[in-house]
């Protein structure tokens, strides 16, 4: 534990930063109240608007041992406390011995620094493991003093480096208020791109299609018909419908995809049982069935106004089934349940043709070594310009009607 101070409007306030290596050390009700920062509205089962920063999700990662020292994700959660020991803010954080499972790639930085004789690992990662979804990272609750608490957590993360000898702090997929708190003072700003669907008050999927150019509309109707042409049906499973048998089927899909793409999937079977037990109302499994058995599925998480697509897999290959299960069904669900956004995960320009639009994502990086920080800063300046340019180009290629259609 170490002391930090910051100035509140009423005067000088002193804070202590404590590091805990298990989220169970923080009361779940308190954690969730701090995670509800007020940046989005709504409440599902009295948990935070963003499901990934909930105590249930993060504790499931730990209790299933998907994160931990052996996984290279050692929990080092920051707890900001008042002088009397009252927790005022928290930040999910992990000491990393590699750069896997982050989706904001810094392998080149690590390689360059280590070739120059530096030691890039360990580093501190302020993020949600294996989850490229924007959300709060500095969990300060709502109300007066929130910005002071954000700045104190940011300073505490930097102080952690001095205490431990870690090379850097990386806060990824940042929401707006956190990005503001983690700019300047030697924090470096990085951008990237995802593709999100925005529900503009559509009453049905057909209403959405009517906003598209006629050729694009025709293509999507045909694609959806072809996806289900082999007698495939779709089921939405949430809440009590999330049985262990359903998780068994989905885990088979997940392992098949993970083994082919990464070599070693990040999540284990116990993790899915835990989230199904602890946060079933925040989960939507979209499952495809043929001849009485499940053959494909996509895991989604539900926020107050967003559906987050996470994992997909299948045991049978059918044309366009991936697009149907992952993207079209998510749009259907968002429209039916009046959710504003579908975040479909990292990368994938193929989402553009299906009504998903380019969106800029943000991260912040504090690099302790001045020379490395200077080199990365120059690189990021050029990269941000490129991301902006590509985003503008892609925005001109969405399937939506132009003025002359």
N, C-alpha and C positions, 0 to 999 in steps of 0.2 A: 504494500500500500504506500502511496505517496500523496503529497498535498499539491493541489493546484488552486489558484484563486482566480476569480473573475469579477468584474464589476456589474452589479445589477443596477437598475434605475434608482433604487433606494439606497445604494451604497455598496460597500465592499462585501463580497461573500466569499467564504473559503470552502473549497470542496476537497474531498479525498477521492482518489481513484483506487478501487480495489479490483483485482483480477480473480475471477473464479474459473475453475477448470471443469465445472459441471453446471449446466443450466438449472439442475435441481436445487442448487444452492440459493436460487432466487425464487421467491413465492410466485406461483403461476399467475394468480390474480393480479399481483403487483406488476409482473412482467407484461401481461397483456394490457393492463391499463396504460403503461408507458408506451407500448407499441401502438396504441391508438392515438396518433399524433394530431389528428384533426385535418390531415391533408385530403382525406376522402370522407364521404359521409356514409352512414349506414352501419348496421351491426348484424352479424349472423351468429346466433348462438352465443352472444356476449363475448366474442373473440375479436381480435383486431380486423380491420377492413382488409388488410393484406394477410392472407393465410400463412405465408412463408415465414413471417417474423413472429408468429404465435408461439407460445410456450409449447403447445402440443406438437407442432411440426418439428421444431428444433430439438425438443427432448426425444422425439421418436428417432431422429438421426443418431443421437447419442446412445440411447438405450438399445438400439439395434446394432450398435458398433459400426455403423456406416461411416461415422466420423470418430476420431480418436487418434492416439499417437501412432498406432500401427498403420492407420489409413493416411497418415501425413496431414491430418486435419486436427490438430490438438486444440480443443476448446480453451480459449483465453478471453472469456467475455468480460468486457469492461463495465464496472458498476460505479457510477458517480454517486457519492454519498455526502450528506451534510456533516457538519462537525459532530452531531450527535449520532451518526451512523445510519441515518434514514436514507434509503436509496431514492435518488432523485431522477436518475436516467440510467439506461443500459445500452450496450452496443454488442450485438453478436459478433464475435471475432475469433479467429483461429490462427495458430502458429503453423505455418506451412513449410514442409520440407521439399516441396515440388510445386509445379504450377498446373496440376491436373484438376479438372472439374470446375473451372472458374469461368470459362467462355469469354474472358478478356485476356488475350494471349500476350504474355510477356517473356516467352522463351528466348526471343532474340536479345532482350535486355539482360537476362540471366547469363546467356552464353557470352555476350560481349564483356560483361563485368568480370566473369570468371576467367576469361582468356587474358584479361588485363591484370589478373592477380587478385581480384576482389572475391568476396564471398557473398553471393546473392541470397542464399538460403541459410537460415530460416528467414521468413518474412511474415508480416502480420496481415491477414486477410479479413477485412470487415465486409462480410457478405453472407449470403445464404448458400451453403454448399450445394453444388450440382444444379443450380437453379438460376438460369439467366432471365430473371423477371425483375422489372423495376419495382422498387418499394423503399420504405424507410430503412435506414441503417443506424441512425442515431436516434434511439427511442427515448424521447424526452417528454412524452405526454403532450397534452394541449394546455393552453392557458398562459398566464404571465410568466416570464422568465425562460420560455422555451428556447429562445435563441442563445441566451447565456449558457444554458445547459448544453446545447449543441456545441458551442465553441469550447466549453470545458472538456467535453468528450473528445473533440478533435485534438485539443492540446494533450489530453491524456494518452491518446494513441501515439502521438509523437514522442511523448516522454517514455512510453513503453520501450521504444527502440533504444533509448539511452540506458535504460535499466537492464535490457536483455542482450543487446548487441545485434538484434535483428536488423536487416538492411533497409527495410522499407515498410510502408503501410499502403494497402490497396483497398479502396472502398469502391465497390462496383455496383452497377445498375442502380444509380442514385435517383431518388425523387428530388423535387425542386428545392425544398428547404435545406436538405442535406448538401446538395451541390453548392448552394450559396455559402454554407458554413465551411465547406472544404475547398474553397478557392482562395487564391492569394496565400501569403505566408509560406511560400515554397511548395504548396500543393500544385500538382500538375493536372490539367484537365484533359481527359481523353473522350472521344466520341466514337460511336459505332452505329450500326443500323439494324433495325428489326422491321417486321411487317405486322401491323395490327389492323384488325377490322373495327370500324367505328359504326355503331348502330345509331343511325340518324332518325330514330323514332319509327322504324319500319313496323308495320303490323303483321307482316308475314315475309317469308323468303321471296315470294313472288313480288312483293312491294320492293324489296331490295333489287331484284333482277330488273325491274322497270327503270332503275337508275343507270343501267349499263347500256353501252352501245349494243345495237341489235345483234351483231355477229357474236360478241362476247356472251350475250344472254343466251343465244342459241347453243353455243359451245358448252356452257355450264349445264344447261338442261340435259343435253346429250350425255355429258360426262357423268352426271348423277344417275341417269337411267342405266348407263353401261356398268357403273360400279356395282349395282344391285341385280344385274341381269342373270346371275347364276343362282337365283333363289336365295340370295343373301338378305337377311333382315337385320335391323339395327335396334338395340336396346340401350336405354339410358338407365344406369344403375347409380343410385345415391342413397345415403342414409341406411336404412335397414336392409336394403337390397344388396349391400356390399358384403356378401357372404364369403367365407373362406374358400368355397369352391370357385367363386368368381375371381378372387385374388390368385388362386392357383393357376387359373387359366391365363390371367393377365401376366403373371410372373413368367410363365413360359414364353409369352410373346416378347416380354421385356428382355429376357435373357438372350433370345435369338437375335434381336436387333442389336443389343449391346455387344454381344460377342462378335458380330460381324463388323460393327463400326469402330469399336474402341479396343477390343481384345479382352477387357475386364470391366463388366458393368459396375457402377458405383454403388447401387442399392441392393440390399439382400431381401430375402423373402420375409424376414421378421419385420422389416420396416413397413411393408405394406399392411401387415396385420395390425401394427400399432397405430398407423394413421387411420385405418378403417375403424378401430376401436375408439380412438381419441377425438377424431374430427370428421365423422362420417357425413355430416351435413355440409361440409366444405369440399366434398369430393364428388366428381362426376366421372364415372367410367362409361365411355361410349364403346359398346361391344357389338361386333358383327358376328352373326350366327348363320351357319349353313348346315342343313341336314341334321339339325338337333344339337350341334356342338359349336362352341365359340371358336372362331378362326382368326380373329384380329381384335385389337382394342386400343383405345387411347385414354390416358389418364389426364384428367383436368382438375384444377382446383378452383374454387369459387370464392371470389372476393365480394365486397359490398356492391361494386358496380362493374366488375371485370371477371371474365373467365380466362384462366391461365392454362394453356395447353402445355403439357410437360413430356410425357413419354408415350411411345407408340411401339407396336410390334404385331407380328402376324405369324401364322404357321401355314398359310396358303396364300399364293400370289394370285391376285385378281386385278384386272385393269382398273385403275382409278380408285381402288378401294382405300388406299392411303389418304387420298385427297378427301374422299367422302367422310371417313371416320374422323380425321383430324381437323379438317377445315370447314367443310360444309355443315357437318353436324354441330360444330361449335357455334357457327353463325345461327343455325336453327334454334339452338338452346338460348343464345343471347337474346334473340328477337322474342322468343316465347316468354322469357323471364325478365325482359326489359333491362338487360345488362348493357352497359354503354360501350364496352370494349371487349374484344377478344385478343389476347396476347398469345401468339402462336409459337413462341420460343425463338431460338437463335437462328439467324441466317435464313436462306431459302427464298430466292427471287421468284420461284415458281408460285409462291403465295400471291404474288401481285395479280396474276390473271384471275384469281378467285376472290377478288374484292378486298384484299389486304393491302394497306398503304404503307409506304416507308415512314418510319419514325426514328428519330435520333435517340440513342441511349447514351448515358453519361457515366463516367467513373472519375475518381480522383486518386492521385498517387503522390505519396510523400517519399522521396528518395533521400536517405541520409547523406550519402556521399556526394559532395558538391560537383565533382567532375561528371559522374554518371547522371546526376540530375540535370546538368546543363545539356548533355548530349541527348537525353530523352526529351527534354523540353523542345529542342529544335526539331526533333523527329515528329513530336505530337502536333506542332504548329502546322507542318505540312500535311500530316494525316487528317487533321480536322478540316482543312480546306478541301481535301479530296473527298471526305465523307459528305461534306455539304454539297459539293458539286454532283456527286453520284446521286444523292438524295433528290436534288432538283431534276436530274435527268429521269430518274425512276418515277417521280411524281407525274411526269408527262406521259407515262406509259401505263397508267391505271386503266382498268376496263370501263370506267365511268364515262357517261355521255359527255362529249364536248359540245360547245355552243352550236356547232354546225351539224350535229347528228339529228 
